[in-house]
Amino acid sequence: MAKKKNYDLLDHRRQEFEVDYEDFLRSVEMLQNKLQKFMETCVEKQSSTWKGLLVLKRFEDMPQLQLELEEKWFKCLISYGRDLENIRKQYQKHKDNPPCAA
């Protein structure tokens, strides 16, 4: 929660700003950790690789958050590779006698 406070920056004996600034930094770090966990959960629990990639794309434009996206991209691409392999196997299995859609 943002609060507007007036500080006497020239009075070096008062530590209000330093205390408030440290509280602010802790709050930002907590928020970033929660966002990291939320993003990890979203990517790992997606029903499809495509949805996981869409989640990562949303966070990609926020580099200041330092969310360690490279590892998540790698996991999504590995999942994508598995999806492609499953599609290839299905194709090979049914290419000569494809199932009919009802």
N, C-alpha and C positions, 0 to 999 in steps of 0.2 A: 504494500500500500504506500503510495507516494504521499509524502507530507511536505508541506512548505514551511520551512523554518528560516528565520533570520539569524545569521551567524555574524559575530564580530570577528572577522578573519584577522584583524590586526591585533587582537588580544590573544597572544600565544599561550597564556596561562589556562585558558578555557579549552577543555578537550571535547566539547560537545560534538563538533564536526567530526573528529576522528572516530569517536564512538559510533556516531550515526553512519559514518562511511563504512566502518567495519561491519555493522549490522546489514547495511545495504549489500556489501559484497557477499556476505554469508547467504543472504536471501537470494541473490542472483545465482550463486553456486547451487543452492538447494533446488531452485527452479530448473536450472540446467540439468541437474541429476534426474529430476522427475521427468523432464522432457526426454532425456536419453532413454530412460526405462520405458516410457510410453511408446517411443518410436521403435525400440527393440521389440516390444510386445506386438505392436502393429505389424511390423515386418514379419516376425516369426509366426504369427497366428493367422496370417492371411490365407484365404481359401485358394488363392492362385498366385503364381509368380507375378503375373501382371499387376495385381493389386498391391503386392509388396513393392514393386518397382514404382508404382504411382505414389505410394507413401514416401519413398525415398526422394522422389523428384520434388515433392512439396518441401522437404527439409533442405534440399540441395542449395536453394537460393538464400540460405541463412548461414553463411560460413562463420559468422561471428559466434555462433552457438557452440562450435567445436564438438560436434556430435559423433566424431569418428565414423563417418559414413562409408569409408573405403571397405571396411570389413563387412558391413551390411550389403553393399553393392556386390561384393564377392559372393556372399551367401545367396543372394538373389540370382546371380548369374549361374551359380552351380545348380540351383533349383531349376532354372530355365533350361540348362543342359539336360537335366533329368527329364523334364517335360518333353523336350525334343526327342530324347531317346525312347520314351514311352510312345510317342506318336509314330516314330519310325518303326517300332516293333508292331504296333497295331496295323500300320500300313502293310508291312511285310506279311503279317498274318492274314489279312483280308484282301490283299490286292487282286488275287485271282477270283475270289468269290465274295464280293463285298456284301455286307448285310443290307437288307432293304429297310428303308425307313417306313414305318407304318403310318 
